Amino acid sequence: MAERKRRQYGTGGVSWDPSKKRWVGTIEAGVTAKGTRRKIKVSGRTEAEAKTRLKERQRKIAAEGLPVEGASARVTVQKWAGEWITRRPAEVRHTSAATDTSQVRKWVIPTIGHRRLDQLTPADVRSVTAAIIGSGLSTSTAQRAQVVLTKMLRDAILEGYDVPQRVLLVPAPAKAVNDRDAISIVDAHAMLAAAATHPDGSRWVAAFLQGMRQGECLGLTWDLVDLDNGTIDISWQLDALPYKVKRDRSSGFQIKPGLPHRHLVDRWHLVPPKTANGQRIIPLVPWMTAALAAWREICPPSKWNLVWPNPDGTPRSEVTDREAWWALQDQAQVARIDDTVGRRYELHEARHTTATLLLEAGVDPKVVEAILGHSTIVTSRGYQHVSQVLARKALDDVAARLGLVPTQELTATTTGDHPAELRFVRSSL
């Protein structure tokens, strides 16, 4: 008797299943991890329906390959989302992972978590946007949520789950108009005048003049400040990495594999800026060199050699730093906060001020990008090496516009119960 031939991989047939009372189509799909025959099945109420579904599945396998073993067609968005967010800390920086997790838990799961991946429609994607807009949030939030959802679904496809391609093509909502802009030169002068009354006033000059990010300022150490040559090396920024197990200090930290880091204390680490452009050397104008030299004589001692630490020398949190920034605006009376008018400037707007002043001074955008370490602040022409001479001249021009001219004097004095007070003698504006 001739031996019965097995169907070849990728082929299939249709037969009646009396237990299910349905016609079942079967595709031979190699072997399982246990060494047994692997089959992919479809079904239909009629033989013709089963054959049609079988052909559709064969075409899909031919175009996209076999689904990963164990990837059930009945997996819901919520189940896959739970698996996906546990992977994110190993794929991206913790701030990005935390943002993605928040979007998924707050909007995606409550809105479409019950839906099966293989049954998603464009209407489901739009329903997430509608939920966000309906709660009173901006289209920018909705746009970010859709970016995260799309990434999550693309990763599901890579894992072998069936996700209709059309749900990946839904246009994202337009980004809302952002009222964040450069701080006016008048307000910048007022804030720098207020900063002059604080011993650590150079912290805020670094934001306006050098365009340094918050984490870059808080993570700056004295060994990266070269006062002799007048440069700052931006190689690290302060970051609070989360514990692997929440509030369990013995559990270690969630760190993206391969990310260089230096542990300071508790959750505080020094990590590199997010992009290669962010790692840069910024020239110091004479005013800033003098300001930092004076501050170094009176700044709180820090075990980690931090330039702008807390009074006890520990890393300064972004919350503490932001509150000091708001207090500076209140002191300078540049922000009026009431029920109808006004808002405080965000700290990041100081960087926009730096960029605007540099561009208004006619500085080439490539030089601006090199100083700020961010190619999207101005139209990018490609990151190129920029001469320190050009960058120094550019910052000299900005310093002059801010009234921080080389003829200013800075002195550190000791009086009474206040052992250290930095006095700025600013030229008339």
Residue, then its C-alpha position, 0 to 999 in steps of 0.5 A: m500500500a502506497e504511503r500517504k503523502r503529507r501536505q507540503y508546508g504552506t498548503g492546506g485543505v478543507s474538511w468537515d468537523p462534526s464536533k464543531k459543526r463547521w468546515v475547517g481549513t488547515i495549513e501545514a506550518g512546519v513543526t512546533a517548538k516541541g517537535t510536533r506538527r504545527k497547523i494553522k486553521v480557519s473555519g466557515r459555516t460552509e465549505a466555500e466560506a472555509k475555502t475562501r478564508l483559507k486562501e486569504r490566510q495563505r495569501k497573508i502568510a505569503a506576504e507577511g510570513l508565518p505568525v509567531e508560534g503561540a500568537s493567538a488570534r484572540v489576543t486583545v489590545q489590553k493583553w498585548a499592551g500589558e506585555w508591550i509596556t513591560r518591554r519599553p524600559a529595555e528599549v528606550r530611555h525611562t522618560s520615554a517609557a514612562t510617557d508611553t506607559s502613561q498614554v497606554r494606561k490612561w487612554v488606549i486600554p480604557t478606550i479600546g482595551h477590550r477589542r481584539l487586535d485582529q478586529l481593530t478598525p480605523a474607528d477604534v483609533r479615532s475613538v482614542t483621539a475622541a476620548i482625549i479631546g472630549s476630556g478637554l485635552s489638546t490635539s497634541t496629546a491626542q497626536r502623541a497617544q496615536v504615535v504610541l498606539t501605532k508603535m505598539l501595534r507595529d510591534a504586535i505585527l513583528e511578534g506575529y499578531d494579526v493587526p489590520q494594516r489599515v489601522l496604521l494608516v489613520p492620519a494623526p490629529a494636527k498638533a495644537v498651536n503652542d504658545r511657548d515662545a522666546i522670552s522677550i528681551v525686556d523680561a529677560h533683562a528683568m529676570l537676569a537683574a533678579a538673578a543678580t541678587h542670588p549667589d547662584g545667579s549663574r544658573w539662570v544665565a546658563a539657561f539664557l546665554q548658553g541655552m543649556r537644558q535643565g538636566e544639563c545644568l543640574g548634572l554639570t560637574w566642575d571637572l567639565v568646566d574649563l575656566d582657563n580655556g573658557t569652555i563647558d563640556i556637555s557630556w552628562q545630564l542629571d536624571a532620576l532613574p526608576y527602581k525596577v520594583k517601585r520603592d524597592r531600593s535593593s531592586g536595581f534601576q531600570i536602565k536601557p541596556g548599553l546606556p552609559h550612566r554614573h550613579l550618584v545617590d538614590r535614584w539620581h544618575l548622570v546619563p548622556p544627552k539623548t542625541a549625539n548632537g546633545q554632547r557638545i562643548i560650549p564656549l564661555v564668554p568672559w562674563m560667564t567665566a567670571a560668574l562661574a569663577a566667583w560661584r565656585e568659591i562660594c558654592p555648597p560643597s558637593k560629594w559629586n562635584l556638582v556645579w549647582p547642587n542643593p544647599d547640602g550638596t545633593p543633586r537638585s531635583e527638577v521640581t526644586d529647580r522649577e520652583a526656583w525658576w518660578a520664584l525668579q519670575d515673580q521677583a522680576q515681576v514678569a509673570r502675572i498669574d490670575d484667573t484671566v491673564g498671564r502665565r509663567y514662562e516655562l524653563h525651556e523657553a529660555r532656550h528658545t530665547t537663546a536661539t532667537l537672539l542668535l538668529e536675530a544676530g545673524v548667526d548661521p543656523k549651523v552655529v546655533e545648532a552646535i551651541l544648543g545641541h538640538s537640530t530641530i530648534v532651527t531649520s536643519r542643514g545637517y550637523q557639521h563641526v563648528s569652529q569654537v571661534l565662531a561659536r564664541k563670537a556668537l555668544d559674545d553677541v548674545a551676552a551684549r544684547l543681554g547686558l552682560v558685557p565684559t566690563q562687568e564686575l563680579t565679587a563674592t562677599t561674606t556678611g553677617d549670617h550670610p557667609a556667601e553672597l554673589r554681587f553682580v554689577r551690571s552695566s546699564l541696558 
